[in-house]
Amino acid sequence: MKIIYLAFLILLLAACNSTNENTESNGDSIVFTTKNIPAERSNVNPQPVKIYEETVKSFETTDEFKVGLYETKQTSTYLIKISYKNLEAVDTLRVPNFGIEPSVGIIKGEKQPSCIVGFLDKDKQFRESKLVYFEEDKLKVHVLKYYAVYADTAK
């Protein structure tokens, strides 16, 4: 058992020292070996980085479904602010460290009102992370996929 822990520790240390920028994908997972970017931002932009707005008309009223992404002090974390029908909710989006400055995005969801919050990977491909929607008089956030970056030292 000690040998397994020692091997895991060596593999982990080797992964932390990797500076190559190789990419490999099989559809559901992505493997990047990259340099790290700073863990904290020196300047946090108080304005939303991305905004999604959708107007929803019902029998008597017209309501605005709004989702905004805001920077936080942590480089890989964004604040999600949601508002609809006098309700407000807050959640977070964590972006894996690809060795580049994070880029986030929001796309329209299938149902009305809804949207999908995610990020762009190194190849500028949108990776969906969370579904934000309104159902049963509640604002809801559902995690669609989890992402992680690790170094593949077997190459």
C-alpha positions as CSV (number, residue, x, y, z in Angstrom):
1,M,0.0,0.0,0.0
2,K,2.9,2.4,0.8
3,I,4.3,1.7,-2.7
4,I,1.0,2.9,-4.3
5,Y,1.0,6.1,-2.2
6,L,4.6,6.7,-3.1
7,A,4.0,6.2,-6.8
8,F,0.9,8.5,-6.7
9,L,3.0,11.2,-4.9
10,I,5.8,10.9,-7.6
11,L,3.2,11.1,-10.4
12,L,1.6,14.1,-8.7
13,L,4.9,15.9,-8.3
14,A,5.9,15.2,-11.9
15,A,2.5,16.5,-13.1
16,C,3.0,19.8,-11.2
17,N,6.4,20.4,-12.9
18,S,5.1,19.9,-16.5
19,T,5.4,22.9,-18.9
20,N,4.4,21.3,-22.2
21,E,1.3,22.4,-24.0
22,N,-0.1,19.2,-25.4
23,T,-3.8,18.7,-26.0
24,E,-5.8,15.5,-26.3
25,S,-9.5,15.0,-26.4
26,N,-11.9,12.0,-26.7
27,G,-15.1,14.0,-26.6
28,D,-16.0,13.8,-22.9
29,S,-12.6,14.6,-21.4
30,I,-9.8,16.9,-22.2
31,V,-6.2,16.6,-21.2
32,F,-3.9,19.7,-21.2
33,T,-0.4,20.0,-19.9
34,T,0.2,23.8,-19.5
35,K,1.8,26.5,-17.5
36,N,-0.3,27.9,-14.6
37,I,-1.7,31.4,-14.5
38,P,-1.9,33.4,-11.3
39,A,-4.5,32.2,-8.8
40,E,-5.7,35.7,-8.1
41,R,-6.6,38.7,-10.2
42,S,-4.8,41.9,-9.5
43,N,-7.8,44.0,-10.7
44,V,-11.4,42.7,-10.5
45,N,-13.8,44.2,-13.0
46,P,-17.0,45.2,-11.2
47,Q,-19.0,45.1,-14.5
48,P,-20.4,41.8,-15.8
49,V,-18.1,40.0,-18.2
50,K,-21.0,38.4,-20.0
51,I,-24.8,39.0,-19.8
52,Y,-27.7,36.9,-21.1
53,E,-31.2,38.5,-21.3
54,E,-34.4,36.9,-22.4
55,T,-37.8,38.6,-22.5
56,V,-40.6,36.3,-21.4
57,K,-44.2,37.3,-22.2
58,S,-47.0,35.7,-20.2
59,F,-50.8,36.4,-20.0
60,E,-50.6,39.7,-18.1
61,T,-46.9,40.6,-17.8
62,T,-43.6,40.7,-19.5
63,D,-40.6,39.6,-17.4
64,E,-36.9,39.8,-18.0
65,F,-34.8,36.7,-17.4
66,K,-31.2,37.9,-16.8
67,V,-28.0,36.1,-16.1
68,G,-24.7,37.9,-15.6
69,L,-21.1,36.5,-15.1
70,Y,-18.8,38.6,-12.9
71,E,-15.1,38.3,-12.1
72,T,-14.0,37.4,-8.6
73,K,-10.6,37.8,-6.9
74,Q,-9.9,34.1,-7.9
75,T,-8.9,34.0,-11.5
76,S,-10.7,30.7,-12.2
77,T,-14.0,31.6,-10.4
78,Y,-16.8,33.7,-11.7
79,L,-20.0,34.8,-9.9
80,I,-23.3,34.0,-11.6
81,K,-26.1,36.5,-10.8
82,I,-29.6,35.5,-11.9
83,S,-32.8,37.6,-11.8
84,Y,-36.3,36.9,-12.9
85,K,-39.8,37.8,-11.7
86,N,-38.5,39.7,-8.7
87,L,-36.4,36.7,-7.7
88,E,-32.6,36.8,-7.4
89,A,-30.1,33.9,-7.1
90,V,-26.3,33.7,-7.0
91,D,-24.0,30.7,-7.9
92,T,-20.4,30.3,-9.0
93,L,-18.7,29.0,-12.1
94,R,-15.2,27.5,-11.9
95,V,-13.1,27.4,-15.0
96,P,-10.2,24.9,-15.2
97,N,-6.7,26.4,-15.6
98,F,-5.7,25.8,-19.2
99,G,-2.6,28.0,-18.9
100,I,-4.5,30.9,-20.6
101,E,-6.7,33.7,-19.2
102,P,-10.2,32.2,-18.7
103,S,-12.9,33.1,-21.2
104,V,-16.5,32.5,-20.2
105,G,-19.8,32.4,-22.2
106,I,-23.5,32.1,-22.0
107,I,-25.7,30.5,-24.7
108,K,-29.5,30.1,-25.0
109,G,-31.1,27.1,-23.4
110,E,-33.8,24.9,-25.0
111,K,-36.7,25.9,-22.7
112,Q,-37.9,29.4,-22.1
113,P,-36.5,31.0,-20.0
114,S,-33.1,29.2,-19.7
115,C,-29.4,29.5,-20.6
116,I,-26.3,27.5,-20.4
117,V,-23.2,29.0,-18.7
118,G,-19.8,27.7,-19.6
119,F,-16.3,28.6,-20.8
120,L,-14.1,28.5,-23.9
121,D,-11.2,26.0,-23.8
122,K,-7.8,26.5,-25.5
123,D,-9.3,25.7,-28.9
124,K,-12.0,28.3,-28.4
125,Q,-14.6,25.5,-28.1
126,F,-17.6,26.3,-25.8
127,R,-17.7,23.8,-22.9
128,E,-21.1,23.8,-21.1
129,S,-21.1,23.7,-17.4
130,K,-24.4,24.8,-15.8
131,L,-28.0,25.1,-16.9
132,V,-29.8,28.1,-15.4
133,Y,-33.6,28.0,-15.6
134,F,-36.9,28.9,-14.0
135,E,-39.3,26.2,-13.0
136,E,-42.2,25.8,-10.5
137,D,-41.8,29.5,-9.4
138,K,-38.1,28.9,-8.5
139,L,-34.8,29.9,-10.1
140,K,-32.7,26.7,-10.5
141,V,-29.1,25.9,-11.5
142,H,-28.2,22.4,-12.6
143,V,-24.7,21.2,-13.2
144,L,-24.4,19.7,-16.6
145,K,-20.7,18.6,-16.7
146,Y,-17.7,18.7,-14.4
147,Y,-14.2,19.6,-15.8
148,A,-10.7,19.2,-14.5
149,V,-7.2,19.7,-15.9
150,Y,-4.4,17.4,-15.2
151,A,-1.0,16.7,-16.6
152,D,-0.5,13.5,-18.5
153,T,3.2,12.5,-17.9
154,A,3.0,9.1,-19.7
155,K,4.0,10.7,-23.0
